[in-house]
Every structure is written in C-alpha cells, then in structure tokens.
Amino acid sequence: MYSHNDCLPGLRLLHELTARRGKKHLVRLDVESANSTKGFDCFNDFLVDAGPGYMAHVGTRNSSLNLGMFVGSGL
C-alpha cells in the first residue's frame, strides 16, 4: 500500500509540467473494468494544482473508447 508521501515526487512533477502558462495539456486515462473490458478517455485542459492538495482538473472530453458517459467534475 502506498502512502501520500510515496506519490509526492510524481505529483510535484505533474504540477510543474501542467502549470506552464499558455500551454494546454491532454490527458489519456486507460482503464480496464472488472469484466476485462478495456477502454480509454481523453480530456483537454489537464492540470494539477500545487501542493499540498495536488488536485487534478480536466476540461472537455476529447475522445473515448468503450467507456460510455463519463460523469464527474474532476479526477
């Protein structure tokens, strides 16, 4: 099991990469369901806030495969 501190270096890097003004980022989330159906969602305007919270945000859905309707306001 991972602790919050195990993830901090990666979260800091994601924040630094996505915090650059004037740059837009796309994120692709690959998933597999319990019945082994694989799919992905792509979202525009991905960014990660600064710590300590490192909240991730996504914009509009860009493309998808096998995931149906995504519902939610964040990751």
PyMOL Python script that loads the backbone (N, CA, C, O; Angstrom):
from pymol import cmd

cmd.read_pdbstr("""\
ATOM      1  N   MET A   1       0.844  -1.177   0.000  1.00  0.00           N
ATOM      2  CA  MET A   1       0.000   0.000   0.000  1.00  0.00           C
ATOM      3  C   MET A   1       0.887   1.237   0.000  1.00  0.00           C
ATOM      4  O   MET A   1       1.910   1.283   0.684  1.00  0.00           O
ATOM      5  N   TYR A   2       0.481   2.242  -0.780  1.00  0.00           N
ATOM      6  CA  TYR A   2       1.257   3.469  -0.900  1.00  0.00           C
ATOM      7  C   TYR A   2       0.753   4.534   0.066  1.00  0.00           C
ATOM      8  O   TYR A   2      -0.439   4.615   0.360  1.00  0.00           O
ATOM      9  N   SER A   3       1.669   5.335   0.545  1.00  0.00           N
ATOM     10  CA  SER A   3       1.272   6.489   1.358  1.00  0.00           C
ATOM     11  C   SER A   3       1.268   7.726   0.466  1.00  0.00           C
ATOM     12  O   SER A   3       1.782   7.699  -0.652  1.00  0.00           O
ATOM     13  N   HIS A   4       0.689   8.794   0.966  1.00  0.00           N
ATOM     14  CA  HIS A   4       0.650  10.057   0.231  1.00  0.00           C
ATOM     15  C   HIS A   4       2.068  10.516  -0.121  1.00  0.00           C
ATOM     16  O   HIS A   4       2.293  11.052  -1.206  1.00  0.00           O
ATOM     17  N   ASN A   5       3.015  10.310   0.781  1.00  0.00           N
ATOM     18  CA  ASN A   5       4.392  10.746   0.543  1.00  0.00           C
ATOM     19  C   ASN A   5       5.057   9.998  -0.601  1.00  0.00           C
ATOM     20  O   ASN A   5       5.954  10.541  -1.245  1.00  0.00           O
ATOM     21  N   ASP A   6       4.636   8.755  -0.872  1.00  0.00           N
ATOM     22  CA  ASP A   6       5.199   8.000  -1.985  1.00  0.00           C
ATOM     23  C   ASP A   6       4.866   8.645  -3.325  1.00  0.00           C
ATOM     24  O   ASP A   6       5.619   8.500  -4.288  1.00  0.00           O
ATOM     25  N   CYS A   7       3.756   9.349  -3.391  1.00  0.00           N
ATOM     26  CA  CYS A   7       3.285   9.949  -4.638  1.00  0.00           C
ATOM     27  C   CYS A   7       3.768  11.379  -4.851  1.00  0.00           C
ATOM     28  O   CYS A   7       3.667  11.895  -5.964  1.00  0.00           O
ATOM     29  N   LEU A   8       4.284  12.028  -3.824  1.00  0.00           N
ATOM     30  CA  LEU A   8       4.630  13.446  -3.909  1.00  0.00           C
ATOM     31  C   LEU A   8       5.596  13.807  -5.031  1.00  0.00           C
ATOM     32  O   LEU A   8       5.344  14.795  -5.721  1.00  0.00           O
ATOM     33  N   PRO A   9       6.689  13.071  -5.260  1.00  0.00           N
ATOM     34  CA  PRO A   9       7.585  13.471  -6.349  1.00  0.00           C
ATOM     35  C   PRO A   9       6.880  13.490  -7.704  1.00  0.00           C
ATOM     36  O   PRO A   9       7.097  14.406  -8.497  1.00  0.00           O
ATOM     37  N   GLY A  10       6.059  12.514  -7.972  1.00  0.00           N
ATOM     38  CA  GLY A  10       5.319  12.475  -9.237  1.00  0.00           C
ATOM     39  C   GLY A  10       4.277  13.568  -9.337  1.00  0.00           C
ATOM     40  O   GLY A  10       4.087  14.155 -10.403  1.00  0.00           O
ATOM     41  N   LEU A  11       3.599  13.847  -8.234  1.00  0.00           N
ATOM     42  CA  LEU A  11       2.593  14.908  -8.233  1.00  0.00           C
ATOM     43  C   LEU A  11       3.239  16.274  -8.429  1.00  0.00           C
ATOM     44  O   LEU A  11       2.709  17.116  -9.154  1.00  0.00           O
ATOM     45  N   ARG A  12       4.372  16.493  -7.789  1.00  0.00           N
ATOM     46  CA  ARG A  12       5.101  17.765  -7.974  1.00  0.00           C
ATOM     47  C   ARG A  12       5.491  17.941  -9.440  1.00  0.00           C
ATOM     48  O   ARG A  12       5.331  19.023 -10.005  1.00  0.00           O
ATOM     49  N   LEU A  13       5.997  16.880 -10.047  1.00  0.00           N
ATOM     50  CA  LEU A  13       6.404  16.944 -11.451  1.00  0.00           C
ATOM     51  C   LEU A  13       5.197  17.212 -12.353  1.00  0.00           C
ATOM     52  O   LEU A  13       5.283  18.046 -13.255  1.00  0.00           O
ATOM     53  N   LEU A  14       4.082  16.527 -12.129  1.00  0.00           N
ATOM     54  CA  LEU A  14       2.877  16.789 -12.920  1.00  0.00           C
ATOM     55  C   LEU A  14       2.421  18.237 -12.777  1.00  0.00           C
ATOM     56  O   LEU A  14       2.019  18.864 -13.757  1.00  0.00           O
ATOM     57  N   HIS A  15       2.484  18.765 -11.565  1.00  0.00           N
ATOM     58  CA  HIS A  15       2.120  20.178 -11.369  1.00  0.00           C
ATOM     59  C   HIS A  15       3.059  21.086 -12.159  1.00  0.00           C
ATOM     60  O   HIS A  15       2.601  21.989 -12.858  1.00  0.00           O
ATOM     61  N   GLU A  16       4.352  20.858 -12.055  1.00  0.00           N
ATOM     62  CA  GLU A  16       5.321  21.694 -12.768  1.00  0.00           C
ATOM     63  C   GLU A  16       5.113  21.636 -14.278  1.00  0.00           C
ATOM     64  O   GLU A  16       5.216  22.655 -14.961  1.00  0.00           O
ATOM     65  N   LEU A  17       4.822  20.452 -14.797  1.00  0.00           N
ATOM     66  CA  LEU A  17       4.607  20.293 -16.238  1.00  0.00           C
ATOM     67  C   LEU A  17       3.326  20.959 -16.717  1.00  0.00           C
ATOM     68  O   LEU A  17       3.289  21.513 -17.816  1.00  0.00           O
ATOM     69  N   THR A  18       2.279  20.910 -15.907  1.00  0.00           N
ATOM     70  CA  THR A  18       0.981  21.436 -16.345  1.00  0.00           C
ATOM     71  C   THR A  18       0.748  22.883 -15.937  1.00  0.00           C
ATOM     72  O   THR A  18      -0.228  23.485 -16.385  1.00  0.00           O
ATOM     73  N   ALA A  19       1.608  23.465 -15.104  1.00  0.00           N
ATOM     74  CA  ALA A  19       1.397  24.828 -14.607  1.00  0.00           C
ATOM     75  C   ALA A  19       1.939  25.899 -15.543  1.00  0.00           C
ATOM     76  O   ALA A  19       1.745  27.088 -15.287  1.00  0.00           O
ATOM     77  N   ARG A  20       2.595  25.521 -16.590  1.00  0.00           N
ATOM     78  CA  ARG A  20       3.182  26.495 -17.510  1.00  0.00           C
ATOM     79  C   ARG A  20       2.081  27.268 -18.224  1.00  0.00           C
ATOM     80  O   ARG A  20       1.228  26.688 -18.894  1.00  0.00           O
ATOM     81  N   ARG A  21       2.116  28.575 -18.068  1.00  0.00           N
ATOM     82  CA  ARG A  21       1.073  29.428 -18.662  1.00  0.00           C
ATOM     83  C   ARG A  21       1.114  29.365 -20.187  1.00  0.00           C
ATOM     84  O   ARG A  21       2.179  29.293 -20.800  1.00  0.00           O
ATOM     85  N   GLY A  22      -0.065  29.394 -20.769  1.00  0.00           N
ATOM     86  CA  GLY A  22      -0.167  29.398 -22.221  1.00  0.00           C
ATOM     87  C   GLY A  22      -0.080  28.021 -22.856  1.00  0.00           C
ATOM     88  O   GLY A  22      -0.235  27.894 -24.070  1.00  0.00           O
ATOM     89  N   LYS A  23       0.162  27.000 -22.070  1.00  0.00           N
ATOM     90  CA  LYS A  23       0.256  25.642 -22.610  1.00  0.00           C
ATOM     91  C   LYS A  23      -1.008  24.880 -22.251  1.00  0.00           C
ATOM     92  O   LYS A  23      -1.510  24.990 -21.132  1.00  0.00           O
ATOM     93  N   LYS A  24      -1.521  24.112 -23.195  1.00  0.00           N
ATOM     94  CA  LYS A  24      -2.680  23.248 -22.966  1.00  0.00           C
ATOM     95  C   LYS A  24      -2.190  21.810 -22.965  1.00  0.00           C
ATOM     96  O   LYS A  24      -1.306  21.447 -23.740  1.00  0.00           O
ATOM     97  N   HIS A  25      -2.765  20.994 -22.093  1.00  0.00           N
ATOM     98  CA  HIS A  25      -2.337  19.610 -21.963  1.00  0.00           C
ATOM     99  C   HIS A  25      -3.519  18.668 -22.112  1.00  0.00           C
ATOM    100  O   HIS A  25      -4.625  18.963 -21.659  1.00  0.00           O
ATOM    101  N   LEU A  26      -3.275  17.545 -22.746  1.00  0.00           N
ATOM    102  CA  LEU A  26      -4.262  16.488 -22.939  1.00  0.00           C
ATOM    103  C   LEU A  26      -3.856  15.315 -22.062  1.00  0.00           C
ATOM    104  O   LEU A  26      -2.677  14.966 -21.997  1.00  0.00           O
ATOM    105  N   VAL A  27      -4.821  14.706 -21.388  1.00  0.00           N
ATOM    106  CA  VAL A  27      -4.530  13.524 -20.578  1.00  0.00           C
ATOM    107  C   VAL A  27      -5.369  12.365 -21.106  1.00  0.00           C
ATOM    108  O   VAL A  27      -6.540  12.536 -21.445  1.00  0.00           O
ATOM    109  N   ARG A  28      -4.764  11.201 -21.169  1.00  0.00           N
ATOM    110  CA  ARG A  28      -5.453   9.980 -21.574  1.00  0.00           C
ATOM    111  C   ARG A  28      -5.455   9.034 -20.388  1.00  0.00           C
ATOM    112  O   ARG A  28      -4.406   8.748 -19.810  1.00  0.00           O
ATOM    113  N   LEU A  29      -6.637   8.550 -20.027  1.00  0.00           N
ATOM    114  CA  LEU A  29      -6.802   7.613 -18.920  1.00  0.00           C
ATOM    115  C   LEU A  29      -7.197   6.255 -19.488  1.00  0.00           C
ATOM    116  O   LEU A  29      -8.299   6.093 -20.013  1.00  0.00           O
ATOM    117  N   ASP A  30      -6.302   5.287 -19.382  1.00  0.00           N
ATOM    118  CA  ASP A  30      -6.584   3.919 -19.818  1.00  0.00           C
ATOM    119  C   ASP A  30      -7.136   3.135 -18.643  1.00  0.00           C
ATOM    120  O   ASP A  30      -6.563   3.164 -17.554  1.00  0.00           O
ATOM    121  N   VAL A  31      -8.243   2.434 -18.852  1.00  0.00           N
ATOM    122  CA  VAL A  31      -8.890   1.694 -17.768  1.00  0.00           C
ATOM    123  C   VAL A  31      -9.277   0.298 -18.233  1.00  0.00           C
ATOM    124  O   VAL A  31      -9.401   0.027 -19.427  1.00  0.00           O
ATOM    125  N   GLU A  32      -9.462  -0.576 -17.252  1.00  0.00           N
ATOM    126  CA  GLU A  32      -9.955  -1.924 -17.515  1.00  0.00           C
ATOM    127  C   GLU A  32     -10.995  -2.244 -16.450  1.00  0.00           C
ATOM    128  O   GLU A  32     -10.740  -2.091 -15.255  1.00  0.00           O
ATOM    129  N   SER A  33     -12.169  -2.690 -16.888  1.00  0.00           N
ATOM    130  CA  SER A  33     -13.255  -2.983 -15.958  1.00  0.00           C
ATOM    131  C   SER A  33     -13.065  -4.354 -15.322  1.00  0.00           C
ATOM    132  O   SER A  33     -12.174  -5.114 -15.702  1.00  0.00           O
ATOM    133  N   ALA A  34     -13.911  -4.653 -14.359  1.00  0.00           N
ATOM    134  CA  ALA A  34     -13.846  -5.937 -13.663  1.00  0.00           C
ATOM    135  C   ALA A  34     -14.064  -7.107 -14.617  1.00  0.00           C
ATOM    136  O   ALA A  34     -13.562  -8.204 -14.371  1.00  0.00           O
ATOM    137  N   ASN A  35     -14.813  -6.887 -15.713  1.00  0.00           N
ATOM    138  CA  ASN A  35     -15.048  -7.972 -16.679  1.00  0.00           C
ATOM    139  C   ASN A  35     -14.030  -7.942 -17.825  1.00  0.00           C
ATOM    140  O   ASN A  35     -14.255  -8.549 -18.872  1.00  0.00           O
ATOM    141  N   SER A  36     -12.915  -7.237 -17.627  1.00  0.00           N
ATOM    142  CA  SER A  36     -11.778  -7.159 -18.561  1.00  0.00           C
ATOM    143  C   SER A  36     -12.035  -6.331 -19.813  1.00  0.00           C
ATOM    144  O   SER A  36     -11.251  -6.408 -20.759  1.00  0.00           O
ATOM    145  N   THR A  37     -13.102  -5.546 -19.852  1.00  0.00           N
ATOM    146  CA  THR A  37     -13.310  -4.617 -20.958  1.00  0.00           C
ATOM    147  C   THR A  37     -12.322  -3.470 -20.804  1.00  0.00           C
ATOM    148  O   THR A  37     -12.248  -2.832 -19.754  1.00  0.00           O
ATOM    149  N   LYS A  38     -11.567  -3.218 -21.864  1.00  0.00           N
ATOM    150  CA  LYS A  38     -10.575  -2.141 -21.828  1.00  0.00           C
ATOM    151  C   LYS A  38     -11.099  -0.945 -22.597  1.00  0.00           C
ATOM    152  O   LYS A  38     -11.849  -1.089 -23.562  1.00  0.00           O
ATOM    153  N   GLY A  39     -10.698   0.236 -22.159  1.00  0.00           N
ATOM    154  CA  GLY A  39     -11.098   1.456 -22.830  1.00  0.00           C
ATOM    155  C   GLY A  39     -10.236   2.614 -22.386  1.00  0.00           C
ATOM    156  O   GLY A  39      -9.316   2.452 -21.584  1.00  0.00           O
ATOM    157  N   PHE A  40     -10.544   3.796 -22.920  1.00  0.00           N
ATOM    158  CA  PHE A  40      -9.818   4.992 -22.519  1.00  0.00           C
ATOM    159  C   PHE A  40     -10.705   6.210 -22.687  1.00  0.00           C
ATOM    160  O   PHE A  40     -11.694   6.182 -23.419  1.00  0.00           O
ATOM    161  N   ASP A  41     -10.342   7.265 -22.007  1.00  0.00           N
ATOM    162  CA  ASP A  41     -10.931   8.589 -22.167  1.00  0.00           C
ATOM    163  C   ASP A  41      -9.794   9.576 -22.325  1.00  0.00           C
ATOM    164  O   ASP A  41      -8.760   9.442 -21.670  1.00  0.00           O
ATOM    165  N   CYS A  42      -9.971  10.567 -23.186  1.00  0.00           N
ATOM    166  CA  CYS A  42      -9.016  11.662 -23.345  1.00  0.00           C
ATOM    167  C   CYS A  42      -9.725  12.958 -22.992  1.00  0.00           C
ATOM    168  O   CYS A  42     -10.864  13.183 -23.402  1.00  0.00           O
ATOM    169  N   PHE A  43      -9.049  13.807 -22.233  1.00  0.00           N
ATOM    170  CA  PHE A  43      -9.620  15.077 -21.807  1.00  0.00           C
ATOM    171  C   PHE A  43      -8.659  16.216 -22.123  1.00  0.00           C
ATOM    172  O   PHE A  43      -7.444  16.086 -21.972  1.00  0.00           O
ATOM    173  N   ASN A  44      -9.231  17.339 -22.566  1.00  0.00           N
ATOM    174  CA  ASN A  44      -8.465  18.566 -22.811  1.00  0.00           C
ATOM    175  C   ASN A  44      -8.224  19.298 -21.495  1.00  0.00           C
ATOM    176  O   ASN A  44      -8.860  19.013 -20.481  1.00  0.00           O
ATOM    177  N   ASP A  45      -7.297  20.239 -21.534  1.00  0.00           N
ATOM    178  CA  ASP A  45      -7.060  21.181 -20.435  1.00  0.00           C
ATOM    179  C   ASP A  45      -6.739  20.512 -19.102  1.00  0.00           C
ATOM    180  O   ASP A  45      -7.264  20.911 -18.062  1.00  0.00           O
ATOM    181  N   PHE A  46      -5.891  19.511 -19.133  1.00  0.00           N
ATOM    182  CA  PHE A  46      -5.462  18.816 -17.912  1.00  0.00           C
ATOM    183  C   PHE A  46      -4.470  19.673 -17.157  1.00  0.00           C
ATOM    184  O   PHE A  46      -3.548  20.237 -17.745  1.00  0.00           O
ATOM    185  N   LEU A  47      -4.665  19.770 -15.841  1.00  0.00           N
ATOM    186  CA  LEU A  47      -3.682  20.434 -14.991  1.00  0.00           C
ATOM    187  C   LEU A  47      -3.770  19.884 -13.574  1.00  0.00           C
ATOM    188  O   LEU A  47      -4.797  19.351 -13.153  1.00  0.00           O
ATOM    189  N   VAL A  48      -2.670  20.028 -12.854  1.00  0.00           N
ATOM    190  CA  VAL A  48      -2.586  19.599 -11.463  1.00  0.00           C
ATOM    191  C   VAL A  48      -2.218  20.820 -10.632  1.00  0.00           C
ATOM    192  O   VAL A  48      -1.204  21.470 -10.890  1.00  0.00           O
ATOM    193  N   ASP A  49      -3.055  21.136  -9.617  1.00  0.00           N
ATOM    194  CA  ASP A  49      -2.793  22.262  -8.716  1.00  0.00           C
ATOM    195  C   ASP A  49      -1.530  22.009  -7.899  1.00  0.00           C
ATOM    196  O   ASP A  49      -1.053  20.879  -7.797  1.00  0.00           O
ATOM    197  N   ALA A  50      -1.001  23.077  -7.324  1.00  0.00           N
ATOM    198  CA  ALA A  50       0.154  22.982  -6.432  1.00  0.00           C
ATOM    199  C   ALA A  50      -0.220  22.252  -5.147  1.00  0.00           C
ATOM    200  O   ALA A  50      -1.394  22.162  -4.789  1.00  0.00           O
ATOM    201  N   GLY A  51       0.793  21.733  -4.461  1.00  0.00           N
ATOM    202  CA  GLY A  51       0.587  21.049  -3.193  1.00  0.00           C
ATOM    203  C   GLY A  51       0.181  22.003  -2.104  1.00  0.00           C
ATOM    204  O   GLY A  51       0.287  23.217  -2.282  1.00  0.00           O
ATOM    205  N   PRO A  52      -0.279  21.499  -0.983  1.00  0.00           N
ATOM    206  CA  PRO A  52      -0.209  20.103  -0.612  1.00  0.00           C
ATOM    207  C   PRO A  52      -1.343  19.245  -1.176  1.00  0.00           C
ATOM    208  O   PRO A  52      -1.276  18.020  -1.072  1.00  0.00           O
ATOM    209  N   GLY A  53      -2.376  19.838  -1.765  1.00  0.00           N
ATOM    210  CA  GLY A  53      -3.523  19.063  -2.219  1.00  0.00           C
ATOM    211  C   GLY A  53      -3.344  18.370  -3.555  1.00  0.00           C
ATOM    212  O   GLY A  53      -3.880  17.281  -3.755  1.00  0.00           O
ATOM    213  N   TYR A  54      -2.598  18.977  -4.480  1.00  0.00           N
ATOM    214  CA  TYR A  54      -2.358  18.437  -5.816  1.00  0.00           C
ATOM    215  C   TYR A  54      -3.640  17.945  -6.489  1.00  0.00           C
ATOM    216  O   TYR A  54      -3.691  16.817  -6.980  1.00  0.00           O
ATOM    217  N   MET A  55      -4.672  18.786  -6.512  1.00  0.00           N
ATOM    218  CA  MET A  55      -5.945  18.433  -7.148  1.00  0.00           C
ATOM    219  C   MET A  55      -5.777  18.425  -8.661  1.00  0.00           C
ATOM    220  O   MET A  55      -5.235  19.372  -9.232  1.00  0.00           O
ATOM    221  N   ALA A  56      -6.242  17.358  -9.315  1.00  0.00           N
ATOM    222  CA  ALA A  56      -6.193  17.264 -10.768  1.00  0.00           C
ATOM    223  C   ALA A  56      -7.503  17.793 -11.349  1.00  0.00           C
ATOM    224  O   ALA A  56      -8.572  17.602 -10.769  1.00  0.00           O
ATOM    225  N   HIS A  57      -7.409  18.463 -12.508  1.00  0.00           N
ATOM    226  CA  HIS A  57      -8.575  19.020 -13.196  1.00  0.00           C
ATOM    227  C   HIS A  57      -8.523  18.627 -14.664  1.00  0.00           C
ATOM    228  O   HIS A  57      -7.445  18.532 -15.250  1.00  0.00           O
ATOM    229  N   VAL A  58      -9.682  18.400 -15.250  1.00  0.00           N
ATOM    230  CA  VAL A  58      -9.780  18.133 -16.681  1.00  0.00           C
ATOM    231  C   VAL A  58     -10.854  19.016 -17.279  1.00  0.00           C
ATOM    232  O   VAL A  58     -11.781  19.446 -16.593  1.00  0.00           O
ATOM    233  N   GLY A  59     -10.715  19.280 -18.569  1.00  0.00           N
ATOM    234  CA  GLY A  59     -11.709  20.050 -19.301  1.00  0.00           C
ATOM    235  C   GLY A  59     -12.672  19.118 -20.018  1.00  0.00           C
ATOM    236  O   GLY A  59     -13.146  18.134 -19.450  1.00  0.00           O
ATOM    237  N   THR A  60     -12.947  19.437 -21.252  1.00  0.00           N
ATOM    238  CA  THR A  60     -13.914  18.669 -22.026  1.00  0.00           C
ATOM    239  C   THR A  60     -13.330  17.340 -22.491  1.00  0.00           C
ATOM    240  O   THR A  60     -12.125  17.196 -22.697  1.00  0.00           O
ATOM    241  N   ARG A  61     -14.223  16.387 -22.647  1.00  0.00           N
ATOM    242  CA  ARG A  61     -13.825  15.070 -23.147  1.00  0.00           C
ATOM    243  C   ARG A  61     -13.489  15.197 -24.621  1.00  0.00           C
ATOM    244  O   ARG A  61     -14.274  15.728 -25.407  1.00  0.00           O
ATOM    245  N   ASN A  62     -12.318  14.707 -24.987  1.00  0.00           N
ATOM    246  CA  ASN A  62     -11.827  14.807 -26.352  1.00  0.00           C
ATOM    247  C   ASN A  62     -12.193  13.578 -27.167  1.00  0.00           C
ATOM    248  O   ASN A  62     -12.670  13.702 -28.295  1.00  0.00           O
ATOM    249  N   SER A  63     -11.975  12.397 -26.611  1.00  0.00           N
ATOM    250  CA  SER A  63     -12.296  11.142 -27.296  1.00  0.00           C
ATOM    251  C   SER A  63     -12.426  10.034 -26.269  1.00  0.00           C
ATOM    252  O   SER A  63     -12.016  10.181 -25.117  1.00  0.00           O
ATOM    253  N   SER A  64     -13.005   8.915 -26.706  1.00  0.00           N
ATOM    254  CA  SER A  64     -13.270   7.825 -25.781  1.00  0.00           C
ATOM    255  C   SER A  64     -13.390   6.520 -26.544  1.00  0.00           C
ATOM    256  O   SER A  64     -13.686   6.514 -27.739  1.00  0.00           O
ATOM    257  N   LEU A  65     -13.158   5.420 -25.854  1.00  0.00           N
ATOM    258  CA  LEU A  65     -13.379   4.098 -26.412  1.00  0.00           C
ATOM    259  C   LEU A  65     -13.904   3.193 -25.309  1.00  0.00           C
ATOM    260  O   LEU A  65     -13.227   2.999 -24.299  1.00  0.00           O
ATOM    261  N   ASN A  66     -15.083   2.643 -25.481  1.00  0.00           N
ATOM    262  CA  ASN A  66     -15.683   1.632 -24.592  1.00  0.00           C
ATOM    263  C   ASN A  66     -15.989   2.102 -23.176  1.00  0.00           C
ATOM    264  O   ASN A  66     -16.103   1.265 -22.281  1.00  0.00           O
ATOM    265  N   LEU A  67     -16.128   3.405 -22.935  1.00  0.00           N
ATOM    266  CA  LEU A  67     -16.369   3.835 -21.559  1.00  0.00           C
ATOM    267  C   LEU A  67     -17.745   4.436 -21.326  1.00  0.00           C
ATOM    268  O   LEU A  67     -18.101   4.694 -20.177  1.00  0.00           O
ATOM    269  N   GLY A  68     -18.520   4.664 -22.353  1.00  0.00           N
ATOM    270  CA  GLY A  68     -19.844   5.243 -22.135  1.00  0.00           C
ATOM    271  C   GLY A  68     -19.728   6.670 -21.677  1.00  0.00           C
ATOM    272  O   GLY A  68     -18.781   7.371 -22.031  1.00  0.00           O
ATOM    273  N   MET A  69     -20.685   7.102 -20.892  1.00  0.00           N
ATOM    274  CA  MET A  69     -20.734   8.502 -20.445  1.00  0.00           C
ATOM    275  C   MET A  69     -19.913   8.702 -19.195  1.00  0.00           C
ATOM    276  O   MET A  69     -20.138   8.026 -18.192  1.00  0.00           O
ATOM    277  N   PHE A  70     -18.965   9.618 -19.237  1.00  0.00           N
ATOM    278  CA  PHE A  70     -18.159   9.968 -18.061  1.00  0.00           C
ATOM    279  C   PHE A  70     -18.935  10.998 -17.265  1.00  0.00           C
ATOM    280  O   PHE A  70     -19.404  11.992 -17.820  1.00  0.00           O
ATOM    281  N   VAL A  71     -19.073  10.769 -15.978  1.00  0.00           N
ATOM    282  CA  VAL A  71     -19.774  11.710 -15.107  1.00  0.00           C
ATOM    283  C   VAL A  71     -18.825  12.133 -14.015  1.00  0.00           C
ATOM    284  O   VAL A  71     -18.248  11.279 -13.341  1.00  0.00           O
ATOM    285  N   GLY A  72     -18.643  13.422 -13.818  1.00  0.00           N
ATOM    286  CA  GLY A  72     -17.779  13.908 -12.746  1.00  0.00           C
ATOM    287  C   GLY A  72     -17.184  15.241 -13.098  1.00  0.00           C
ATOM    288  O   GLY A  72     -17.204  15.650 -14.259  1.00  0.00           O
ATOM    289  N   SER A  73     -16.657  15.922 -12.110  1.00  0.00           N
ATOM    290  CA  SER A  73     -16.076  17.238 -12.329  1.00  0.00           C
ATOM    291  C   SER A  73     -14.572  17.231 -12.124  1.00  0.00           C
ATOM    292  O   SER A  73     -13.939  18.279 -12.252  1.00  0.00           O
ATOM    293  N   GLY A  74     -13.993  16.117 -11.819  1.00  0.00           N
ATOM    294  CA  GLY A  74     -12.553  16.031 -11.619  1.00  0.00           C
ATOM    295  C   GLY A  74     -12.124  14.592 -11.629  1.00  0.00           C
ATOM    296  O   GLY A  74     -12.923  13.691 -11.882  1.00  0.00           O
ATOM    297  N   LEU A  75     -10.869  14.383 -11.355  1.00  0.00           N
ATOM    298  CA  LEU A  75     -10.355  13.006 -11.352  1.00  0.00           C
ATOM    299  C   LEU A  75     -10.413  12.418  -9.986  1.00  0.00           C
ATOM    300  O   LEU A  75     -10.022  11.267  -9.793  1.00  0.00           O
TER     301      LEU A  75
END
""", "prot")
cmd.dss("prot")
cmd.show_as("cartoon", "prot")
cmd.util.cbc("prot")
cmd.orient("prot")
